[in-house]
Amino acid sequence: MTDLIAEPTHPEPPVYVIGAGPGGLAVAAELGRRGVRTVVLEKADAVGASWRGHYDRLRLHTTRRLSGLPGLKMPRSFGRWVKRDDVVRYLEKYAEVHRLDVVTGVEVTRIERGADDAGRWVLYASGGRRLVGRAVVVATGYNHTARIPDWPGVDAYEGELGHAGAYRNPAPYAGKDVLVVGVGNTGAEIAADLAEGGAGRVRLAVRTAPHIVRRSTAGWPAQRTAILVRRLPVRLVDVAARAMSRVAVPDLSAYGLARPRAGLYSRVREGAIPVQDVGLIAAVKSGRVEVVAAVEGFDGGEVVLADGSRIAPEAVIAATGYRRGLEGLVGELVEL
């Protein structure tokens, strides 16, 4: 393991990168290419920890050719839509090829400006470590801390409640009545996975109907289209996307998923990413996934929905997003 304190042969403190995910590894590789001594700190026991923890069936929603990091292409053997485990293998190889100095098992809990005028940064880490760096790159990602809304009555809910971040596969839910809350890409795919994997009943709670797009149409990936249109006027893209959607995506209004009124690109600009279909459309049309109103609260063993109805699932999976979790790490250093 690397000595985290500046060594006699390296009087200048290193740049510390916090997080050995794709972003952190790519930054470390580029700094290394420019001759900047860099140490990557990772709280888990291996690189790509967040990817290792994703659900089993996950594949990248971006194509292999457009998903590699600087300095190393993803191998063709991974196929067009790269599996979770192949992403992990790629990140391991990336760290090896670029000879990155990765120290695992070290969690940074606080960053402060150095007391002197040398422009240094002080990092406080697990094991009582106090590290000094010439610069710090925080690469802990947007999906750092699971977020479950503070629904009324949720603390007294009598059923099983978990976050989508803890979901791996449908096996524990075989034969069960499951409610998935949230219809982003994660919620949509988990609902489809449960329906295909033997859950007794699957319902999907939706507050705002999403734009659903095909992952590819006639072999042309949606990602390529997004790249081509990103500099075009928003209104023009909205009109084109609406026309394309009517051709490629069936109307699911009768099943509870009406076509959104707001344009696709307008919603993207607001931070709402379209849902790539990897099984949701078929599951909804076949009745294996039932769309219900948004969750308003909990009452004992029941879930209260926005339309006033109540349901009593055995398990609830909250696909309700994450927080960046930077408050404790950076404090008042940056505007959150």
SERO-4910 file (N, C-alpha, C, O; in steps of 0.05 Angstrom, whole numbers):
BEGIN
 pado doro    nc1    nc2    nc3   cac1   cac2   cac3    cc1    cc2    cc3    oc1    oc2    oc3
  Met    A     17    -24      0      0      0      0     18     25      0     38     25     13
  Thr    A      9     45    -14     24     70    -16     24     84     12      4     84     26
  Asp    A     48     96     18     49    112     42     34    138     36     42    153     17
  Leu    A     14    144     51     -3    167     44      9    193     52      0    214     43
  Ile    A     29    193     69     43    217     76     66    222     55     78    203     46
  Ala    A     70    247     49     91    254     29    117    241     36    127    244     59
  Glu    A    129    226     18    154    212     22    177    230     18    175    250      4
  Pro    A    201    224     29    224    241     25    231    245     -4    240    267    -12
  Thr    A    226    225    -21    232    228    -49    211    244    -63    214    252    -87
  His    A    189    250    -50    167    266    -61    161    289    -41    140    288    -28
  Pro    A    177    309    -40    172    331    -21    146    346    -26    134    357     -8
  Glu    A    138    346    -52    113    360    -58     89    340    -53     89    318    -64
  Pro    A     69    349    -37     46    331    -32     32    324    -58     34    339    -78
  Pro    A     19    301    -59      5    293    -83    -22    307    -86    -31    320    -68
  Val    A    -33    303   -109    -62    309   -113    -77    284   -104    -71    262   -113
  Tyr    A    -97    288    -87   -113    266    -79   -140    266    -94   -153    287    -97
  Val    A   -147    243   -104   -173    239   -117   -189    221    -99   -181    199    -92
  Ile    A   -213    230    -92   -230    215    -74   -250    200    -90   -268    212   -102
  Gly    A   -248    174    -91   -267    157   -106   -254    143   -130   -243    157   -148
  Ala    A   -254    117   -130   -242    101   -152   -263     90   -170   -263     67   -178
  Gly    A   -283    107   -177   -302    100   -198   -292    110   -225   -269    119   -227
  Pro    A   -308    110   -246   -299    118   -272   -288    147   -273   -267    152   -285
  Gly    A   -302    166   -260   -293    193   -260   -266    196   -246   -248    210   -256
  Gly    A   -263    185   -222   -239    187   -207   -215    175   -221   -193    186   -222
  Leu    A   -219    151   -233   -197    137   -247   -189    153   -272   -165    155   -278
  Ala    A   -208    164   -287   -202    179   -311   -186    204   -304   -166    211   -318
  Val    A   -194    218   -283   -179    242   -275   -151    235   -266   -132    248   -274
  Ala    A   -148    214   -251   -121    205   -242   -103    198   -265    -80    204   -265
  Ala    A   -115    184   -285    -99    177   -309    -89    201   -324    -66    203   -333
  Glu    A   -107    221   -328   -100    245   -342    -79    262   -327    -61    273   -339
  Leu    A    -82    263   -301    -62    277   -285    -35    263   -286    -14    276   -289
  Gly    A    -36    237   -285    -11    221   -287      3    225   -314     27    227   -315
  Arg    A    -13    227   -335     -2    231   -362     12    258   -364     30    261   -380
  Arg    A      4    276   -347     17    303   -347     38    305   -326     48    327   -320
  Gly    A     46    283   -314     67    283   -295     60    292   -267     78    299   -251
  Val    A     34    293   -260     26    301   -234     22    277   -216      7    259   -222
  Arg    A     37    277   -194     34    255   -175      7    255   -163     -2    274   -152
  Thr    A     -7    232   -166    -35    230   -158    -40    204   -142    -30    183   -150
  Val    A    -55    207   -121    -63    183   -105    -94    183   -104   -107    202    -97
  Val    A   -105    159   -111   -134    156   -110   -141    142    -84   -130    121    -77
  Leu    A   -160    154    -69   -169    142    -44   -197    131    -47   -215    144    -57
  Glu    A   -200    106    -40   -225     92    -44   -233     78    -17   -218     63     -6
  Lys    A   -257     84     -8   -265     73     18   -271     43     17   -269     29     37
  Ala    A   -279     33     -7   -285      4    -10   -258    -11    -13   -237      1    -12
  Asp    A   -261    -37    -18   -236    -53    -20   -227    -58    -48   -209    -74    -53
  Ala    A   -240    -44    -68   -232    -48    -96   -243    -24   -112   -261    -10   -103
  Val    A   -232    -21   -136   -242      1   -153   -270     -7   -163   -278    -30   -163
  Gly    A   -285     14   -172   -311      9   -184   -331     -2   -164   -349    -18   -171
  Ala    A   -330      6   -139   -347     -5   -118   -377      0   -124   -393    -18   -120
  Ser    A   -384     23   -134   -412     28   -139   -423     10   -161   -445      1   -160
  Trp    A   -406      4   -181   -415    -13   -203   -418    -42   -193   -435    -56   -202
  Arg    A   -401    -50   -175   -403    -77   -164   -429    -81   -149   -440   -103   -147
  Gly    A   -440    -59   -138   -464    -61   -122   -490    -58   -138   -512    -60   -126
  His    A   -489    -53   -164   -513    -50   -179   -527    -77   -183   -516    -98   -179
  Tyr    A   -552    -75   -192   -568   -100   -196   -557   -117   -218   -544   -106   -237
  Asp    A   -562   -142   -217   -549   -162   -234   -553   -158   -264   -534   -162   -279
  Arg    A   -577   -151   -272   -582   -150   -301   -573   -124   -314   -576   -121   -339
  Leu    A   -562   -106   -299   -556    -79   -310   -536    -80   -332   -515    -94   -331
  Arg    A   -542    -66   -353   -523    -61   -375   -521    -30   -379   -540    -16   -372
  Leu    A   -499    -21   -390   -497      7   -396   -519     15   -416   -526      0   -434
  His    A   -530     39   -412   -549     49   -431   -536     65   -453   -549     75   -471
  Thr    A   -509     66   -452   -493     79   -473   -477     57   -487   -471     37   -475
  Thr    A   -471     61   -512   -458     40   -528   -429     37   -519   -417     55   -508
  Arg    A   -418     13   -524   -391      7   -516   -371     28   -528   -353     37   -514
  Arg    A   -375     34   -553   -356     52   -566   -355     80   -554   -335     94   -554
  Leu    A   -377     88   -542   -379    115   -531   -377    115   -500   -384    135   -487
  Ser    A   -369     92   -489   -369     90   -460   -341     87   -448   -339     87   -423
  Gly    A   -321     84   -464   -294     80   -454   -283    106   -442   -292    128   -448
  Leu    A   -264    103   -424   -250    125   -411   -226    133   -428   -217    117   -444
  Pro    A   -215    157   -425   -192    166   -441   -168    147   -437   -160    141   -415
  Gly    A   -157    138   -459   -133    122   -458   -137     92   -458   -118     77   -457
  Leu    A   -162     83   -460   -166     54   -462   -194     48   -472   -214     55   -460
  Lys    A   -196     35   -495   -222     28   -507   -233      3   -493   -218    -13   -483
  Met    A   -259      1   -492   -271    -23   -483   -269    -45   -504   -273    -39   -528
  Pro    A   -262    -69   -497   -258    -90   -517   -284    -97   -532   -306    -96   -520
  Arg    A   -282   -105   -557   -305   -113   -573   -320   -136   -561   -344   -139   -565
  Ser    A   -305   -153   -546   -318   -177   -535   -340   -170   -515   -356   -187   -508
  Phe    A   -341   -145   -505   -361   -137   -486   -388   -134   -500   -409   -133   -486
  Gly    A   -389   -132   -526   -414   -128   -540   -422    -99   -541   -408    -82   -530
  Arg    A   -445    -94   -553   -454    -66   -556   -463    -54   -530   -457    -31   -524
  Trp    A   -478    -69   -514   -489    -59   -489   -475    -74   -467   -480    -98   -462
  Val    A   -457    -60   -453   -438    -73   -435   -451    -81   -408   -465    -65   -396
  Lys    A   -446   -106   -400   -457   -116   -375   -442   -103   -351   -420    -93   -353
  Arg    A   -456   -103   -328   -445    -93   -303   -418   -105   -297   -399    -90   -291
  Asp    A   -416   -131   -297   -391   -144   -290   -368   -137   -309   -345   -136   -301
  Asp    A   -375   -133   -334   -354   -125   -354   -345    -96   -349   -322    -90   -353
  Val    A   -363    -79   -340   -355    -52   -332   -334    -53   -309   -314    -39   -310
  Val    A   -340    -70   -290   -321    -73   -267   -294    -83   -277   -274    -73   -268
  Arg    A   -294   -103   -294   -269   -114   -305   -254    -92   -320   -229    -90   -319
  Tyr    A   -268    -76   -335   -256    -54   -350   -243    -34   -331   -221    -25   -336
  Leu    A   -256    -27   -310   -245     -7   -291   -220    -18   -277   -201     -4   -273
  Glu    A   -220    -44   -271   -197    -57   -259   -173    -55   -279   -151    -49   -272
  Lys    A   -179    -62   -304   -158    -61   -325   -148    -33   -329   -125    -28   -334
  Tyr    A   -166    -13   -328   -159     15   -332   -139     24   -311   -119     36   -318
  Ala    A   -144     17   -286   -126     24   -265    -99     11   -268    -78     22   -262
  Glu    A    -99    -14   -278    -74    -29   -283    -58    -18   -306    -34    -13   -303
  Val    A    -71    -13   -328    -58     -3   -352    -45     24   -347    -22     30   -356
  His    A    -59     42   -332    -48     69   -327    -32     70   -302    -23     91   -294
  Arg    A    -27     47   -289    -10     45   -265    -19     66   -244     -3     81   -233
  Leu    A    -45     66   -239    -55     86   -220    -49     78   -191    -50     54   -184
  Asp    A    -43     97   -175    -37     93   -147    -63     94   -132    -72    116   -123
  Val    A    -76     71   -128   -102     70   -115    -98     58    -87    -87     36    -84
  Val    A   -108     72    -67   -107     62    -40   -135     56    -31   -151     74    -29
  Thr    A   -141     31    -26   -168     23    -18   -171     22     12   -151     22     27
  Gly    A   -195     21     22   -200     19     50   -196     45     65   -193     45     90
  Val    A   -195     67     51   -191     93     63   -215    111     57   -220    118     34
  Glu    A   -230    119     78   -253    136     74   -246    164     84   -239    168    107
  Val    A   -248    184     66   -243    212     73   -269    223     84   -290    221     72
  Thr    A   -268    234    108   -292    244    121   -294    274    121   -315    285    126
  Arg    A   -272    288    116   -272    317    118   -249    329    102   -226    319    103
  Ile    A   -254    351     88   -233    366     74   -233    395     84   -254    407     86
  Glu    A   -209    405     89   -207    433     98   -184    446     84   -165    433     75
  Arg    A   -185    472     82   -162    487     71   -139    486     91   -144    487    116
  Gly    A   -115    485     81    -92    486     98    -89    512    113    -99    533    103
  Ala    A    -77    512    137    -75    536    153    -55    556    142    -56    580    148
  Asp    A    -35    546    126    -15    564    116    -24    576     89    -46    572     81
  Asp    A     -6    590     77    -12    603     51     -1    588     27      2    599      5
  Ala    A      5    562     31     17    546     10     -3    534     -9      4    520    -28
  Gly    A    -28    540     -4    -49    529    -22    -54    499    -18    -63    486    -36
  Arg    A    -47    489      5    -50    460     11    -79    454     21    -93    472     30
  Trp    A    -85    429     20   -111    419     30   -106    397     50    -88    381     47
  Val    A   -122    396     71   -120    376     92   -144    357     90   -167    366     90
  Leu    A   -138    331     89   -159    311     87   -158    294    113   -137    284    121
  Tyr    A   -181    291    126   -183    274    149   -197    248    140   -218    248    128
  Ala    A   -184    226    147   -193    200    137   -194    179    159   -185    184    181
  Ser    A   -206    157    151   -209    134    170   -182    126    181   -161    130    169
  Gly    A   -182    115    205   -157    106    218   -142    129    230   -119    126    237
  Gly    A   -155    152    234   -142    175    245   -122    189    227   -105    205    236
  Arg    A   -123    183    201   -104    195    182   -110    225    178   -133    233    177
  Arg    A    -88    239    175    -90    268    168    -71    271    144    -46    270    147
  Leu    A    -82    276    120    -67    276     96    -66    305     85    -85    320     88
  Val    A    -43    312     73    -40    338     61    -36    335     31    -18    321     22
  Gly    A    -52    349     16    -50    348    -13    -47    376    -26    -56    396    -14
  Arg    A    -35    377    -49    -33    402    -63    -59    410    -76    -64    433    -82
  Ala    A    -76    390    -81   -103    394    -92   -119    369    -86   -108    348    -81
  Val    A   -146    372    -87   -164    350    -82   -185    349   -104   -197    370   -110
  Val    A   -190    326   -114   -212    321   -133   -232    303   -120   -226    281   -113
  Val    A   -257    313   -117   -278    297   -105   -293    283   -127   -307    296   -143
  Ala    A   -290    257   -129   -303    241   -150   -320    219   -138   -319    196   -145
  Thr    A   -337    228   -119   -354    209   -105   -381    205   -119   -397    188   -111
  Gly    A   -386    220   -140   -410    216   -156   -435    228   -145   -437    236   -122
  Tyr    A   -455    230   -163   -481    241   -155   -497    220   -139   -512    228   -121
  Asn    A   -493    195   -145   -509    174   -132   -494    163   -108   -486    140   -107
  His    A   -490    180    -88   -474    173    -65   -490    161    -42   -484    141    -31
  Thr    A   -512    175    -35   -528    168    -12   -557    163    -20   -570    181    -31
  Ala    A   -567    139    -14   -594    133    -21   -614    152     -8   -611    159     15
  Arg    A   -634    160    -24   -654    178    -14   -682    165    -14   -692    157    -35
  Ile    A   -694    163      9   -722    154     11   -738    177     22   -732    187     44
  Pro    A   -759    185      8   -775    208     17   -786    204     45   -790    182     54
  Asp    A   -790    226     59   -801    225     86   -831    224     85   -845    242     93
  Trp    A   -842    202     74   -870    199     71   -884    197     98   -873    186    117
  Pro    A   -907    209    101   -922    206    126   -927    176    132   -937    161    115
  Gly    A   -921    168    157   -926    141    165   -905    121    156   -908     97    163
  Val    A   -885    129    142   -866    109    131   -851     95    153   -844     71    150
  Asp    A   -845    108    175   -830     95    197   -845     73    210   -833     55    222
  Ala    A   -871     73    208   -888     52    221   -898     32    201   -915     16    207
  Tyr    A   -888     33    176   -897     15    155   -892    -14    164   -869    -21    172
  Glu    A   -911    -31    161   -909    -59    171   -898    -78    150   -891   -101    157
  Gly    A   -896    -69    125   -884    -87    105   -854    -83    102   -841    -69    118
  Glu    A   -844    -95     81   -815    -93     75   -810    -68     58   -823    -65     37
  Leu    A   -791    -51     67   -785    -27     52   -755    -25     47   -739    -28     66
  Gly    A   -747    -21     23   -718    -18     16   -714      1     -7   -733      7    -21
  His    A   -690     10     -9   -683     28    -32   -673     11    -55   -663    -11    -52
  Ala    A   -677     22    -79   -669      8   -103   -639      2   -104   -630    -17   -117
  Gly    A   -623     18    -89   -595     13    -88   -587    -13    -76   -565    -23    -80
  Ala    A   -605    -25    -60   -600    -50    -47   -611    -74    -63   -607    -97    -56
  Tyr    A   -625    -68    -85   -637    -89   -101   -616   -103   -119   -599    -89   -130
  Arg    A   -616   -129   -120   -597   -144   -136   -611   -160   -158   -603   -159   -182
  Asn    A   -632   -175   -151   -646   -192   -170   -673   -199   -158   -678   -194   -135
  Pro    A   -691   -211   -174   -718   -216   -165   -721   -240   -146   -743   -244   -136
  Ala    A   -700   -256   -142   -703   -280   -127   -716   -276    -99   -734   -292    -92
  Pro    A   -709   -256    -83   -721   -253    -57   -751   -245    -58   -765   -247    -38
  Tyr    A   -760   -238    -82   -788   -228    -84   -806   -248    -99   -828   -241   -107
  Ala    A   -796   -272   -102   -812   -293   -117   -839   -297   -103   -840   -302    -79
  Gly    A   -860   -294   -119   -887   -298   -109   -898   -275    -93   -921   -276    -84
  Lys    A   -883   -254    -88   -891   -232    -71   -905   -210    -87   -902   -207   -111
  Asp    A   -922   -194    -73   -935   -171    -83   -916   -147    -78   -911   -140    -55
  Val    A   -905   -135    -99   -884   -115    -97   -893    -89   -109   -905    -88   -131
  Leu    A   -888    -67    -95   -892    -40   -106   -865    -27   -111   -849    -25    -92
  Val    A   -860    -18   -135   -836     -3   -142   -845     27   -144   -864     33   -158
  Val    A   -831     44   -130   -838     72   -129   -817     88   -145   -794     88   -139
  Gly    A   -827    101   -167   -809    117   -183   -804    104   -210   -798     80   -212
  Val    A   -807    120   -231   -805    109   -259   -783    122   -274   -786    129   -297
  Gly    A   -760    125   -261   -736    132   -275   -725    106   -288   -739     86   -288
  Asn    A   -701    107   -299   -690     84   -312   -687     60   -292   -692     37   -300
  Thr    A   -679     66   -268   -675     45   -248   -702     32   -241   -705      8   -241
  Gly    A   -721     49   -233   -747     38   -226   -761     22   -248   -772      1   -243
  Ala    A   -759     32   -272   -771     19   -295   -758     -9   -300   -772    -28   -305
  Glu    A   -732    -10   -298   -718    -35   -303   -723    -55   -280   -726    -79   -285
  Ile    A   -723    -46   -256   -728    -64   -233   -756    -75   -235   -761    -99   -230
  Ala    A   -776    -59   -242   -803    -68   -245   -805    -90   -267   -817   -111   -263
  Ala    A   -791    -86   -289   -791   -106   -310   -776   -131   -301   -785   -153   -308
  Asp    A   -755   -128   -287   -740   -151   -277   -756   -167   -258   -756   -192   -259
  Leu    A   -771   -154   -240   -788   -169   -221   -810   -184   -236   -816   -207   -230
  Ala    A   -822   -171   -256   -844   -183   -272   -834   -208   -287   -848   -228   -289
  Glu    A   -809   -206   -297   -798   -228   -312   -787   -250   -294   -783   -273   -302
  Gly    A   -781   -242   -269   -767   -260   -251   -784   -275   -230   -773   -287   -212
  Gly    A   -810   -273   -232   -827   -290   -215   -841   -276   -192   -852   -290   -175
  Ala    A   -840   -249   -190   -856   -236   -169   -885   -242   -174   -894   -244   -197
  Gly    A   -900   -244   -152   -929   -251   -155   -945   -228   -168   -963   -234   -184
  Arg    A   -939   -204   -160   -952   -181   -171   -933   -157   -170   -919   -153   -150
  Val    A   -932   -141   -191   -914   -118   -192   -930    -93   -200   -944    -92   -220
  Arg    A   -929    -73   -182   -941    -48   -188   -920    -26   -188   -900    -28   -173
  Leu    A   -924     -6   -204   -904     15   -208   -918     42   -203   -936     50   -217
  Ala    A   -910     56   -181   -922     81   -174   -909    104   -189   -884    107   -189
  Val    A   -925    119   -203   -915    140   -221   -928    167   -214   -953    169   -213
  Arg    A   -911    187   -210   -922    214   -205   -923    229   -231   -944    241   -237
  Thr    A   -902    230   -246   -901    244   -272   -893    224   -294   -871    212   -292
  Ala    A   -910    220   -313   -903    201   -335   -878    209   -349   -875    233   -356
  Pro    A   -859    191   -353   -834    197   -366   -835    195   -396   -854    184   -407
  His    A   -816    207   -409   -812    201   -438   -798    174   -440   -777    169   -427
  Ile    A   -809    156   -455   -797    130   -459   -786    129   -487   -799    135   -507
  Val    A   -761    120   -490   -748    118   -516   -737     90   -519   -731     76   -500
  Arg    A   -736     81   -544   -723     56   -550   -693     59   -547   -681     80   -554
  Arg    A   -680     39   -537   -651     40   -534   -637     44   -560   -617     58   -563
  Ser    A   -649     31   -581   -639     35   -608   -663     30   -627   -681     15   -621
  Thr    A   -662     44   -650   -683     41   -670   -670     34   -696   -654     50   -706
  Ala    A   -677     12   -708   -664      2   -733   -634      2   -731   -620      8   -750
  Gly    A   -624     -5   -707   -596     -7   -703   -582     19   -695   -558     20   -689
  Trp    A   -597     41   -695   -586     68   -689   -591     74   -659   -615     77   -651
  Pro    A   -571     76   -642   -575     80   -614   -585    108   -607   -578    128   -620
  Ala    A   -603    109   -587   -614    135   -578   -592    154   -569   -594    178   -572
  Gln    A   -570    143   -559   -548    160   -550   -536    176   -573   -529    200   -569
  Arg    A   -534    164   -596   -523    178   -620   -542    202   -627   -532    223   -634
  Thr    A   -567    197   -626   -587    218   -632   -584    241   -613   -584    264   -621
  Ala    A   -581    234   -587   -578    255   -567   -554    272   -572   -554    297   -567
  Ile    A   -532    260   -581   -508    275   -586   -512    294   -610   -503    317   -610
  Leu    A   -526    284   -630   -529    300   -655   -547    324   -651   -543    345   -663
  Val    A   -567    322   -633   -587    344   -631   -581    363   -607   -596    382   -604
  Arg    A   -560    358   -592   -557    373   -567   -552    403   -572   -557    419   -553
  Arg    A   -544    411   -596   -539    439   -601   -562    452   -617   -561    476   -624
  Leu    A   -582    437   -623   -605    447   -638   -624    461   -619   -623    456   -595
  Pro    A   -642    479   -629   -661    492   -612   -679    472   -597   -687    452   -609
  Val    A   -684    477   -572   -700    459   -556   -727    453   -568   -735    430   -569
  Arg    A   -741    473   -578   -767    469   -589   -766    451   -613   -784    434   -617
  Leu    A   -746    454   -630   -743    437   -654   -739    408   -646   -752    390   -657
  Val    A   -722    403   -626   -717    376   -617   -743    364   -604   -749    340   -608
  Asp    A   -757    380   -589   -782    370   -577   -802    360   -599   -814    339   -596
  Val    A   -805    376   -620   -823    369   -641   -814    343   -655   -830    325   -660
  Ala    A   -788    341   -661   -778    317   -675   -781    293   -657   -788    271   -666
  Ala    A   -775    296   -631   -776    274   -612   -805    264   -609   -810    240   -607
  Arg    A   -824    283   -609   -852    275   -607   -861    258   -631   -875    238   -628
  Ala    A   -852    267   -654   -859    252   -678   -847    224   -678   -860    204   -685
  Met    A   -822    223   -670   -808    197   -669   -820    178   -649   -823    154   -653
  Ser    A   -828    190   -626   -840    173   -605   -866    161   -614   -872    138   -607
  Arg    A   -882    175   -629   -908    165   -638   -904    141   -657   -922    124   -660
  Val    A   -881    140   -670   -875    118   -689   -863     95   -674   -870     72   -679
  Ala    A   -844    100   -655   -828     79   -643   -840     68   -617   -834     45   -610
  Val    A   -856     85   -603   -865     77   -576   -896     76   -576   -908     96   -582
  Pro    A   -908     54   -568   -937     52   -568   -949     71   -547   -936     77   -527
  Asp    A   -974     79   -552   -988     95   -532   -997     78   -509  -1012     58   -512
  Leu    A   -987     84   -485   -993     68   -461  -1013     82   -443  -1015     75   -419
  Ser    A  -1027    102   -454  -1046    117   -437  -1067     99   -424  -1074    103   -401
  Ala    A  -1076     78   -438  -1096     60   -427  -1085     44   -404  -1101     32   -388
  Tyr    A  -1059     43   -401  -1046     28   -380  -1037     46   -357  -1024     36   -338
  Gly    A  -1042     72   -359  -1034     90   -338  -1010    107   -343  -1001    122   -327
  Leu    A   -998    103   -367   -974    118   -374   -980    136   -399   -975    128   -421
  Ala    A   -992    159   -394   -998    177   -416   -973    189   -427   -952    191   -414
  Arg    A   -975    198   -452   -952    211   -464   -948    238   -450   -968    253   -446
  Pro    A   -924    245   -443   -919    271   -429   -927    295   -446   -923    294   -471
  Arg    A   -937    315   -434   -944    339   -449   -919    356   -455   -916    367   -477
  Ala    A   -901    358   -436   -876    373   -440   -858    358   -459   -858    333   -460
  Gly    A   -844    373   -476   -826    361   -495   -803    346   -483   -795    352   -460
  Leu    A   -793    326   -497   -771    309   -487   -746    326   -480   -735    323   -458
  Tyr    A   -738    342   -498   -713    357   -493   -717    379   -472   -699    386   -457
  Ser    A   -741    390   -471   -748    410   -450   -745    396   -423   -734    408   -404
  Arg    A   -754    372   -421   -752    357   -396   -723    350   -389   -715    350   -366
  Val    A   -707    343   -410   -679    337   -406   -665    362   -394   -648    359   -376
  Arg    A   -671    385   -405   -659    410   -395   -666    415   -366   -652    430   -352
  Glu    A   -688    404   -357   -696    407   -329   -685    385   -311   -689    384   -287
  Gly    A   -670    366   -324   -657    345   -308   -672    318   -309   -664    299   -295
  Ala    A   -694    316   -325   -709    291   -326   -699    275   -350   -705    281   -373
  Ile    A   -685    253   -345   -673    237   -365   -694    217   -376   -709    205   -360
  Pro    A   -697    214   -403   -716    195   -414   -710    166   -404   -688    159   -398
  Val    A   -731    151   -403   -728    123   -395   -723    106   -420   -739    106   -438
  Gln    A   -701     92   -420   -695     73   -442   -710     47   -437   -708     35   -415
  Asp    A   -724     39   -457   -740     14   -454   -723    -11   -455   -711    -17   -476
  Val    A   -722    -25   -433   -708    -51   -432   -727    -72   -421   -719    -90   -407
  Gly    A   -752    -69   -428   -772    -89   -420   -797    -77   -408   -817    -92   -404
  Leu    A   -797    -51   -401   -821    -40   -388   -845    -39   -406   -867    -46   -397
  Ile    A   -842    -32   -431   -865    -30   -449   -880    -56   -451   -904    -58   -448
  Ala    A   -865    -78   -456   -877   -104   -458   -890   -113   -432   -912   -125   -432
  Ala    A   -877   -107   -410   -888   -115   -384   -914   -100   -377   -932   -112   -366
  Val    A   -915    -74   -384   -939    -59   -379   -962    -68   -398   -984    -72   -388
  Lys    A   -956    -72   -423   -977    -80   -442   -988   -108   -435  -1012   -113   -440
  Ser    A   -971   -125   -425   -980   -152   -418   -994   -154   -391  -1006   -175   -384
  Gly    A   -993   -132   -376  -1006   -132   -350   -988   -142   -327   -997   -144   -304
  Arg    A   -964   -150   -334   -946   -160   -313   -936   -138   -295   -928   -143   -272
  Val    A   -936   -113   -305   -930    -89   -289   -954    -71   -290   -962    -62   -312
  Glu    A   -966    -65   -267   -990    -48   -265   -981    -20   -256   -967    -17   -236
  Val    A   -989      1   -271   -982     28   -264  -1003     39   -245  -1027     37   -250
  Val    A   -994     50   -222  -1012     62   -202  -1004     91   -197   -982    100   -206
  Ala    A  -1020    105   -182  -1014    133   -175   -990    135   -156   -982    115   -144
  Ala    A   -980    159   -153   -957    165   -136   -963    159   -107   -987    159    -99
  Val    A   -943    153    -92   -945    147    -64   -948    173    -48   -932    192    -52
  Glu    A   -968    175    -31   -972    198    -14   -965    193     15   -958    211     30
  Gly    A   -966    168     23   -959    161     51   -964    132     57   -972    116     40
  Phe    A   -961    125     83   -964     98     92   -983     97    116   -983    116    132
  Asp    A   -998     76    119  -1016     73    141  -1016     44    150  -1030     28    138
  Gly    A  -1000     38    170   -998     10    179   -985     -7    157   -962     -2    149
  Gly    A  -1000    -26    147   -990    -43    126   -999    -34     98   -995    -49     79
  Glu    A  -1011    -11     97  -1022     -1     71  -1005     23     61   -993     38     76
  Val    A  -1006     25     34   -994     48     21  -1016     65     10  -1034     56     -4
  Val    A  -1015     91     17  -1036    110      9  -1026    123    -17  -1005    135    -18
  Leu    A  -1043    122    -38  -1035    133    -64  -1048    160    -69  -1068    168    -55
  Ala    A  -1038    175    -88  -1047    202    -93  -1075    204   -102  -1088    225    -99
  Asp    A  -1086    183   -114  -1114    183   -123  -1133    175   -101  -1157    171   -106
  Gly    A  -1123    171    -77  -1140    164    -54  -1142    134    -49  -1152    126    -28
  Ser    A  -1133    118    -67  -1135     89    -64  -1113     79    -45  -1093     93    -39
  Arg    A  -1117     55    -35  -1098     43    -17  -1091     15    -27  -1108      0    -36
  Ile    A  -1066      8    -24  -1058    -19    -32  -1041    -30     -9  -1030    -16      8
  Ala    A  -1038    -57     -9  -1023    -70     13  -1002    -89      2  -1005   -113      5
  Pro    A   -981    -78    -10   -960    -96    -21   -944   -108      2   -943    -97     25
  Glu    A   -931   -130     -3   -914   -143     17   -887   -129     18   -874   -129     39
  Ala    A   -879   -117     -4   -853   -104     -5   -855    -78    -22   -869    -78    -42
  Val    A   -840    -58    -13   -838    -33    -28   -809    -28    -34   -792    -28    -17
  Ile    A   -803    -23    -60   -776    -16    -68   -776     13    -78   -790     20    -97
  Ala    A   -762     30    -64   -762     59    -70   -740     66    -90   -716     67    -82
  Ala    A   -747     70   -115   -728     78   -135   -730    109   -137   -737    120   -157
  Thr    A   -723    121   -115   -727    150   -111   -702    167   -111   -702    189   -101
  Gly    A   -681    156   -122   -657    172   -126   -638    173   -103   -640    158    -83
  Tyr    A   -618    190   -106   -596    193    -87   -590    222    -81   -599    240    -95
  Arg    A   -574    226    -61   -562    252    -55   -532    250    -60   -521    228    -58
  Arg    A   -520    273    -65   -491    273    -69   -476    268    -44   -453    257    -44
  Gly    A   -487    274    -21   -475    269      5   -449    284     10   -431    273     22
  Leu    A   -447    308      0   -422    323      2   -422    341     27   -401    352     34
  Glu    A   -444    343     41   -446    363     63   -424    358     84   -410    376     92
  Gly    A   -422    334     94   -403    328    114   -374    328    104   -356    334    119
  Leu    A   -371    322     79   -344    320     67   -331    348     62   -308    353     70
  Val    A   -346    366     50   -334    391     42   -344    415     58   -333    437     57
  Gly    A   -366    410     74   -375    431     92   -383    456     77   -399    456     58
  Glu    A   -371    479     85   -377    505     73   -358    512     50   -358    534     41
  Leu    A   -342    493     41   -322    499     20   -335    506     -6   -325    523    -21
  Val    A   -357    493    -13   -370    497    -39   -399    501    -34   -410    493    -14
  Glu    A   -412    514    -54   -441    517    -53   -454    491    -62   -449    482    -85
  Leu    A   -470    479    -46   -483    454    -52   -510    458    -66   -523    438    -73
***
